[in-house]
Amino acid sequence: MKRQKRDKLGRAHSNGYQAGLGGKAKEQCPYQNVDAKSQWLGGWRDAISDRNLGLYK
């Protein structure tokens, strides 16, 4: 059960990262669950940070 939960949260983080790279706003987070939303926003912040460092264009 924990493995499945971890996979969902990992997927939320990955989706947030991809959204950040794509230039989406953080208000466009599709998750309602607090844990998943937190992971999505964390991924989004990581992507924005990476873009600002010049790792992606």
N, CA, C and O atoms as a MOPAC input file, in Angstrom:
PM7 MOZYME 1SCF
protein

 N      0.82200 1    -1.18800 1     0.00000 1
 C      0.00000 1     0.00000 1     0.00000 1
 C      0.87100 1     1.25800 1     0.00000 1
 O      0.58800 1     2.20400 1    -0.73500 1
 N      1.91700 1     1.27700 1     0.81000 1
 C      2.76800 1     2.46200 1     0.84500 1
 C      3.47800 1     2.68500 1    -0.48000 1
 O      3.70000 1     3.82500 1    -0.88700 1
 N      3.83400 1     1.59900 1    -1.15200 1
 C      4.51300 1     1.74100 1    -2.43300 1
 C      3.61000 1     2.43900 1    -3.44600 1
 O      4.05800 1     3.31400 1    -4.18800 1
 N      2.35400 1     2.05400 1    -3.47100 1
 C      1.40500 1     2.67000 1    -4.38400 1
 C      1.23600 1     4.15300 1    -4.06000 1
 O      1.17200 1     4.98700 1    -4.96300 1
 N      1.16500 1     4.47100 1    -2.78800 1
 C      1.00600 1     5.85700 1    -2.38000 1
 C      2.22800 1     6.67900 1    -2.79400 1
 O      2.08700 1     7.80400 1    -3.27300 1
 N      3.40400 1     6.12700 1    -2.61300 1
 C      4.63700 1     6.80600 1    -2.98600 1
 C      4.67300 1     7.06800 1    -4.49700 1
 O      5.10900 1     8.12600 1    -4.94900 1
 N      4.20700 1     6.08100 1    -5.26100 1
 C      4.20200 1     6.22900 1    -6.71000 1
 C      3.28400 1     7.37000 1    -7.14200 1
 O      3.62300 1     8.12500 1    -8.05400 1
 N      2.13800 1     7.49800 1    -6.50300 1
 C      1.20800 1     8.57700 1    -6.83500 1
 C      1.81700 1     9.93400 1    -6.50800 1
 O      1.67500 1    10.88300 1    -7.27800 1
 N      2.48800 1    10.02500 1    -5.38200 1
 C      3.10900 1    11.29500 1    -4.99400 1
 C      4.29500 1    11.60600 1    -5.88900 1
 O      4.52600 1    12.76500 1    -6.23200 1
 N      5.03800 1    10.59600 1    -6.26500 1
 C      6.15100 1    10.79500 1    -7.19800 1
 C      5.65500 1    11.26800 1    -8.55200 1
 O      6.27500 1    12.11400 1    -9.19700 1
 N      4.53000 1    10.71200 1    -8.97400 1
 C      3.93800 1    11.12400 1   -10.24000 1
 C      3.44600 1    12.56400 1   -10.15500 1
 O      3.57100 1    13.31700 1   -11.12200 1
 N      2.89600 1    12.95200 1    -9.02600 1
 C      2.44300 1    14.33300 1    -8.84500 1
 C      3.62700 1    15.29100 1    -8.93300 1
 O      3.52300 1    16.35300 1    -9.54700 1
 N      4.75600 1    14.92100 1    -8.31900 1
 C      5.95000 1    15.75900 1    -8.36800 1
 C      6.44600 1    15.89000 1    -9.80600 1
 O      6.78300 1    16.98600 1   -10.25500 1
 N      6.48800 1    14.77500 1   -10.51900 1
 C      6.92900 1    14.77400 1   -11.90600 1
 C      6.01100 1    15.62400 1   -12.78700 1
 O      6.47900 1    16.38100 1   -13.63700 1
 N      4.70900 1    15.49200 1   -12.57500 1
 C      3.76100 1    16.29200 1   -13.35100 1
 C      3.92700 1    17.77500 1   -13.05900 1
 O      3.82700 1    18.60200 1   -13.96600 1
 N      4.17800 1    18.11300 1   -11.81700 1
 C      4.41700 1    19.51400 1   -11.46600 1
 C      5.68500 1    20.04200 1   -12.09800 1
 O      5.73500 1    21.19000 1   -12.54200 1
 N      6.70900 1    19.21000 1   -12.14000 1
 C      7.97900 1    19.60900 1   -12.76100 1
 C      7.76400 1    19.89700 1   -14.24500 1
 O      8.23200 1    20.90800 1   -14.76800 1
 N      7.05000 1    18.99400 1   -14.91200 1
 C      6.77500 1    19.17800 1   -16.33800 1
 C      5.92700 1    20.42100 1   -16.58400 1
 O      6.12900 1    21.12700 1   -17.57300 1
 N      4.98800 1    20.68700 1   -15.69700 1
 C      4.16100 1    21.88400 1   -15.83600 1
 C      5.00300 1    23.14600 1   -15.66200 1
 O      4.80900 1    24.12700 1   -16.37900 1
 N      5.93200 1    23.12200 1   -14.71600 1
 C      6.82100 1    24.26100 1   -14.50100 1
 C      7.71500 1    24.50800 1   -15.70000 1
 O      7.94000 1    25.65500 1   -16.08600 1
 N      8.22500 1    23.43900 1   -16.28900 1
 C      9.06100 1    23.58600 1   -17.48800 1
 C      8.24100 1    24.12600 1   -18.65000 1
 O      8.75300 1    24.84900 1   -19.50500 1
 N      6.96800 1    23.76700 1   -18.67000 1
 C      6.08700 1    24.22100 1   -19.74200 1
 C      5.57900 1    25.63500 1   -19.55200 1
 O      4.89000 1    26.16900 1   -20.42100 1
 N      5.91100 1    26.25000 1   -18.42500 1
 C      5.52600 1    27.63500 1   -18.18900 1
 C      4.14200 1    27.81600 1   -17.59900 1
 O      3.61000 1    28.92600 1   -17.61000 1
 N      3.54500 1    26.74700 1   -17.08300 1
 C      2.22300 1    26.87600 1   -16.48100 1
 C      2.32100 1    27.57400 1   -15.12900 1
 O      3.35100 1    27.51700 1   -14.45600 1
 N      1.23800 1    28.22900 1   -14.74900 1
 C      1.17600 1    28.90900 1   -13.45900 1
 C      0.88000 1    27.89400 1   -12.35500 1
 O      0.24900 1    26.86600 1   -12.60200 1
 N      1.33400 1    28.18400 1   -11.15000 1
 C      1.11100 1    27.24200 1   -10.04700 1
 C     -0.36200 1    27.11900 1    -9.68500 1
 O     -0.75900 1    26.14000 1    -9.05400 1
 N     -1.17100 1    28.08800 1   -10.07000 1
 C     -2.60800 1    28.02000 1    -9.80800 1
 C     -3.28800 1    26.95100 1   -10.65900 1
 O     -4.44800 1    26.62000 1   -10.41600 1
 N     -2.59700 1    26.41400 1   -11.63600 1
 C     -3.16300 1    25.39600 1   -12.50800 1
 C     -2.94900 1    23.97700 1   -11.97300 1
 O     -3.11200 1    23.00200 1   -12.70700 1
 N     -2.59300 1    23.86800 1   -10.72800 1
 C     -2.39300 1    22.55600 1   -10.11000 1
 C     -3.70700 1    21.76400 1   -10.16100 1
 O     -4.73800 1    22.25000 1    -9.69700 1
 N     -3.67400 1    20.55300 1   -10.72200 1
 C     -4.90300 1    19.77200 1   -10.87100 1
 C     -5.29300 1    18.95800 1    -9.63500 1
 O     -6.35400 1    18.33400 1    -9.62700 1
 N     -4.47100 1    18.95100 1    -8.60800 1
 C     -4.70700 1    18.09100 1    -7.44300 1
 C     -5.46900 1    18.81500 1    -6.34000 1
 O     -5.25100 1    20.00000 1    -6.08800 1
 N     -6.36700 1    18.07900 1    -5.68500 1
 C     -7.11600 1    18.59200 1    -4.54500 1
 C     -6.56300 1    18.03800 1    -3.22600 1
 O     -6.62400 1    18.70000 1    -2.19000 1
 N     -6.02600 1    16.82300 1    -3.28000 1
 C     -5.44200 1    16.18400 1    -2.10100 1
 C     -4.23600 1    17.00000 1    -1.64100 1
 O     -3.39900 1    17.38200 1    -2.45900 1
 N     -4.14400 1    17.26700 1    -0.35400 1
 C     -3.09000 1    18.12600 1     0.19000 1
 C     -1.69800 1    17.56000 1    -0.09000 1
 O     -0.79800 1    18.30400 1    -0.48100 1
 N     -1.51200 1    16.25900 1     0.10600 1
 C     -0.19400 1    15.65500 1    -0.10800 1
 C      0.21300 1    15.72300 1    -1.58000 1
 O      1.34300 1    16.09100 1    -1.90000 1
 N     -0.69800 1    15.37100 1    -2.45900 1
 C     -0.39600 1    15.39300 1    -3.89200 1
 C     -0.17100 1    16.82500 1    -4.36900 1
 O      0.72100 1    17.07800 1    -5.17900 1
 N     -0.97000 1    17.75100 1    -3.87400 1
 C     -0.81600 1    19.15000 1    -4.26700 1
 C      0.53800 1    19.68100 1    -3.80800 1
 O      1.19800 1    20.42100 1    -4.53700 1
 N      0.94500 1    19.30500 1    -2.61100 1
 C      2.24600 1    19.72000 1    -2.09000 1
 C      3.38100 1    19.18400 1    -2.96000 1
 O      4.34100 1    19.89900 1    -3.24600 1
 N      3.26900 1    17.93300 1    -3.37700 1
 C      4.29700 1    17.33900 1    -4.23700 1
 C      4.31900 1    18.02400 1    -5.59800 1
 O      5.39100 1    18.30100 1    -6.13500 1
 N      3.14200 1    18.29800 1    -6.16100 1
 C      3.05500 1    18.96200 1    -7.46400 1
 C      3.70500 1    20.33500 1    -7.39500 1
 O      4.48000 1    20.70800 1    -8.27500 1
 N      3.38500 1    21.08500 1    -6.34400 1
 C      3.96500 1    22.42000 1    -6.19100 1
 C      5.47000 1    22.35600 1    -5.97600 1
 O      6.20100 1    23.22500 1    -6.45000 1
 N      5.93900 1    21.33700 1    -5.26600 1
 C      7.38000 1    21.15600 1    -5.08100 1
 C      8.08000 1    20.90800 1    -6.40700 1
 O      9.14400 1    21.47000 1    -6.66700 1
 N      7.49100 1    20.07500 1    -7.23800 1
 C      8.04200 1    19.82900 1    -8.56600 1
 C      8.00600 1    21.08400 1    -9.42500 1
 O      8.94700 1    21.36900 1   -10.16600 1
 N      6.92300 1    21.82200 1    -9.32000 1
 C      6.78900 1    23.06800 1   -10.07500 1
 C      7.87300 1    24.06600 1    -9.67100 1
 O      8.48400 1    24.70600 1   -10.52700 1
 N      8.11000 1    24.19700 1    -8.36200 1
 C      9.15000 1    25.10500 1    -7.86600 1
 C     10.53200 1    24.66500 1    -8.32200 1
 O     11.36000 1    25.50200 1    -8.68300 1
 N     10.79200 1    23.35800 1    -8.31100 1
 C     12.08400 1    22.84400 1    -8.78500 1
 C     12.30200 1    23.20300 1   -10.25700 1
 O     13.40000 1    23.59600 1   -10.64800 1
 N     11.26400 1    23.06700 1   -11.05700 1
 C     11.37600 1    23.36200 1   -12.48300 1
 C     11.61600 1    24.84900 1   -12.71400 1
 O     12.43400 1    25.22300 1   -13.55400 1
 N     10.90900 1    25.69500 1   -11.97700 1
 C     11.09100 1    27.14000 1   -12.12200 1
 C     12.51900 1    27.51300 1   -11.73100 1
 O     13.15600 1    28.33400 1   -12.39100 1
 N     13.00900 1    26.91500 1   -10.67100 1
 C     14.37700 1    27.16400 1   -10.22500 1
 C     15.37800 1    26.72900 1   -11.29500 1
 O     16.32300 1    27.45800 1   -11.59700 1
 N     15.17300 1    25.55100 1   -11.86200 1
 C     16.06800 1    25.04900 1   -12.91100 1
 C     16.02400 1    25.94600 1   -14.14200 1
 O     17.05700 1    26.19200 1   -14.76500 1
 N     14.84900 1    26.43000 1   -14.49400 1
 C     14.73700 1    27.33600 1   -15.64900 1
 C     15.48600 1    28.63600 1   -15.37600 1
 O     16.15600 1    29.16800 1   -16.26200 1
 N     15.37600 1    29.14400 1   -14.16100 1
 C     16.06100 1    30.38500 1   -13.80400 1
 C     17.58200 1    30.22900 1   -13.78800 1
 O     18.31300 1    31.18600 1   -14.04300 1
 N     18.05000 1    29.02700 1   -13.49000 1
 C     19.48700 1    28.75300 1   -13.50900 1
 C     20.00800 1    28.53600 1   -14.92200 1
 O     21.21800 1    28.46500 1   -15.13800 1
 N     19.10000 1    28.43300 1   -15.87900 1
 C     19.50400 1    28.25800 1   -17.26700 1
 C     19.68200 1    26.80600 1   -17.67500 1
 O     20.27000 1    26.53100 1   -18.72100 1
 N     19.19000 1    25.87800 1   -16.88300 1
 C     19.33300 1    24.46600 1   -17.22400 1
 C     18.40700 1    24.07900 1   -18.37300 1
 O     18.70800 1    23.16700 1   -19.14300 1
 N     17.27800 1    24.77900 1   -18.48300 1
 C     16.30800 1    24.54000 1   -19.56000 1
 C     15.91500 1    25.87100 1   -20.15600 1
 O     15.95100 1    26.90200 1   -19.48500 1
 N     15.53900 1    25.84200 1   -21.42100 1
 C     15.08500 1    27.06300 1   -22.07900 1
 C     13.62100 1    27.01500 1   -22.36200 1
 O     13.06800 1    27.96500 1   -22.91600 1

